[in-house]
Amino acid sequence: MDDIILMADPRVAAVPVLDCGERLMDVRKTDSLLVDGRKQDPRGAFAHLREGVIDRLLQAQAVLPHGLRLLLIEGYRPPSQQRRYFEEYAAELRNTHQDWSTAQIRAATSRFVSPPEIAPHSAGAAVDLTLAGLDGRELDLGTPIDANPEQSAGACYTHADTITNEARRNRTVLAAALTSAGLVNYPTEWWHWSFGDRYWALATKAPAALYGPKEPDSPW
């Protein structure tokens, strides 16, 4: 686990952004991608992603074994919401680990919530998702989506060795489909995949990120 590059790593923030200008699109307007409503917000921001990300999700779903579909939980997240999530989780860790430095708190927080200034979700580049059957029921992937490292005892890490064989097989199927379409995983969250953001650029050695943060009041 020590070789994982966290979102708070300066190398992620150092990646330049050359936003290509793609708009955020509503995933619910596609006919083949399932969208779960648990993260529903009044504007429906949660169901929006950049068009290039949606295209790659469709590619990934096309290569899944028969009877399986992607189930999308959350896509775009406004920067103000991302900041609130980051600060709330940092406060929890600070309360539990009062001897940790500011840098340690920031790094540990970024295992589960990205620093708001570089967050892939706020760029419309990241999606939290899982696998479901044709009836829409979720498969077992080892932990609930959004189970943090403390709640899951580290089982939220993509390559955790404390999950069942069935969950491991399902994670492998999910990863194979998404990586074949060009998305990258954040290794501390099996459900978090992205394309075009800074973390993706660093992981793939791209010269720059394709998508930067978008404010909710900017043109979608």
C-alpha positions in Angstrom: 0.0 0.0 0.0 3.0 2.3 0.6 3.5 2.8 -3.2 0.1 4.3 -3.7 0.2 7.9 -5.0 -2.4 9.8 -3.0 -4.4 12.7 -4.4 -2.6 15.0 -2.0 0.8 14.1 -3.5 2.4 17.3 -5.0 3.0 15.4 -8.3 -0.8 15.4 -8.9 -1.2 19.1 -8.3 1.8 19.8 -10.6 0.1 18.3 -13.6 -1.0 21.2 -15.9 -4.6 21.4 -17.1 -5.5 22.2 -20.7 -9.3 22.0 -20.5 -10.7 20.8 -23.8 -14.0 22.6 -23.2 -16.3 19.5 -23.2 -19.6 20.2 -21.5 -21.1 18.2 -18.7 -23.7 15.8 -20.0 -26.5 14.0 -18.2 -25.7 10.3 -18.0 -29.4 9.6 -17.6 -30.0 10.5 -21.2 -28.2 7.5 -22.3 -30.3 4.4 -22.6 -27.8 1.8 -21.5 -26.2 3.1 -18.3 -27.9 2.5 -15.0 -27.9 5.5 -12.6 -28.6 5.0 -8.9 -30.5 7.8 -7.1 -28.8 7.7 -3.7 -26.7 10.8 -4.4 -29.6 12.7 -6.1 -29.4 16.5 -5.7 -31.9 19.1 -6.7 -30.1 20.0 -9.9 -29.1 16.5 -10.8 -25.5 17.4 -10.8 -24.5 13.9 -9.5 -25.6 12.4 -12.8 -23.4 14.6 -15.0 -20.0 13.8 -16.5 -17.9 15.1 -19.3 -18.9 13.6 -22.7 -15.6 11.8 -23.1 -16.0 10.0 -19.8 -19.5 8.9 -20.8 -18.3 7.6 -24.1 -15.7 5.5 -22.3 -18.2 4.1 -19.8 -20.3 2.9 -22.7 -17.2 1.2 -24.2 -16.5 -0.4 -20.8 -20.1 -1.7 -20.4 -20.0 -3.2 -23.9 -17.2 -5.6 -22.9 -18.7 -6.7 -19.6 -19.7 -10.3 -19.3 -23.3 -11.1 -20.3 -25.8 -10.2 -17.6 -23.7 -7.4 -16.0 -24.1 -3.7 -16.2 -22.4 -0.7 -14.7 -24.3 1.1 -12.0 -23.3 4.7 -11.6 -23.6 6.3 -8.2 -22.1 9.8 -8.4 -20.3 11.8 -11.1 -19.9 15.6 -11.0 -19.6 17.2 -7.6 -19.6 21.0 -7.2 -16.3 22.4 -5.7 -18.1 23.8 -2.7 -19.5 20.3 -1.9 -16.1 18.7 -2.4 -14.6 21.2 0.0 -17.2 20.4 2.6 -16.6 16.7 2.3 -12.8 17.2 2.6 -13.0 19.5 5.6 -15.5 17.2 7.4 -13.4 14.1 7.0 -10.2 16.0 7.9 -11.9 17.1 11.1 -12.8 13.5 12.0 -9.2 12.4 11.5 -7.8 15.4 13.4 -10.1 14.6 16.3 -8.9 11.0 16.3 -5.2 11.6 15.7 -4.4 14.8 17.6 -0.7 14.2 17.3 -0.7 14.2 13.5 0.7 17.2 11.6 -1.3 19.2 9.1 0.5 17.4 6.3 -0.4 14.0 7.7 -4.0 15.0 8.1 -4.1 16.2 4.5 -2.5 13.1 3.1 -4.8 10.8 5.2 -7.9 12.7 4.2 -7.0 12.3 0.5 -7.2 8.6 0.8 -11.0 9.1 0.8 -11.7 12.6 -0.3 -9.6 14.5 -2.8 -8.4 18.0 -2.0 -11.0 20.3 -3.5 -8.6 22.2 -5.8 -7.7 19.1 -7.8 -10.8 16.9 -7.3 -11.6 14.8 -10.3 -15.3 14.7 -9.4 -15.4 18.5 -9.6 -14.0 18.4 -13.1 -16.7 16.0 -14.2 -13.9 13.5 -14.9 -14.6 10.9 -12.1 -17.4 8.5 -11.4 -18.2 6.3 -8.4 -19.7 3.1 -9.7 -20.2 -0.6 -9.2 -21.5 -3.7 -11.0 -25.1 -4.8 -11.1 -27.1 -7.6 -12.7 -29.7 -7.0 -15.4 -32.3 -6.5 -12.6 -30.3 -3.6 -11.2 -29.2 -5.3 -8.0 -25.6 -4.6 -6.9 -23.0 -7.4 -6.9 -20.8 -8.0 -3.9 -17.6 -6.0 -4.3 -16.4 -6.3 -0.7 -17.6 -3.0 0.8 -20.3 -0.5 0.3 -19.4 2.4 -1.9 -18.1 5.3 0.2 -16.9 3.0 3.1 -13.9 4.9 4.2 -10.6 3.2 5.3 -11.6 3.3 9.0 -15.1 2.0 8.5 -13.9 -0.8 6.2 -10.6 -1.6 8.0 -8.9 -1.0 4.6 -11.1 -3.2 2.6 -12.1 -0.2 0.4 -8.6 -0.4 -1.1 -8.9 -1.8 -4.6 -6.4 -4.6 -4.0 -7.2 -5.3 -0.3 -6.6 -8.9 0.7 -9.3 -9.1 3.3 -12.3 -9.4 0.9 -14.0 -12.6 -0.2 -13.0 -14.4 -3.4 -16.4 -13.4 -5.0 -15.8 -9.8 -4.2 -12.3 -10.0 -5.6 -13.5 -11.6 -8.8 -16.1 -8.9 -9.2 -13.5 -6.1 -8.7 -11.4 -7.8 -11.3 -14.2 -7.9 -13.8 -15.0 -4.2 -13.2 -11.4 -3.2 -13.5 -10.8 -5.1 -16.7 -13.7 -3.4 -18.4 -12.9 0.1 -17.2 -9.2 0.0 -17.9 -9.8 -1.4 -21.4 -11.8 1.8 -22.0 -9.0 4.1 -20.8 -10.1 4.9 -17.3 -7.9 4.8 -14.2 -8.7 3.7 -10.7 -7.9 5.5 -7.4 -6.4 2.6 -5.5 -7.8 3.5 -2.1 -11.4 3.4 -3.5 -12.3 0.4 -5.6 -15.4 2.3 -6.9 -13.6 5.5 -8.1 -12.6 5.7 -11.7 -11.7 8.7 -13.9 -10.6 9.9 -17.3 -9.0 13.2 -18.3 -8.3 14.6 -14.8 -4.9 15.3 -13.2 -4.7 11.9 -11.5 -5.4 10.2 -14.8 -2.8 12.3 -16.6 -0.1 11.4 -14.0 -1.1 7.7 -14.1 -1.0 7.5 -17.9 1.9 9.9 -18.4 -0.2 12.3 -20.4 1.3 15.8 -20.8 -1.7 17.5 -19.3 -5.2 16.9 -17.9 -8.0 17.4 -20.3 -10.6 18.5 -17.7 -10.3 21.1 -14.9 -12.8 21.9 -12.1 -16.1 23.4 -13.2 -18.3 25.6 -11.2 -22.0 24.7 -11.1 -23.0 28.1 -12.5 -20.7 27.8 -15.6 -22.2 26.6 -18.9 -22.6 22.8 -18.8 
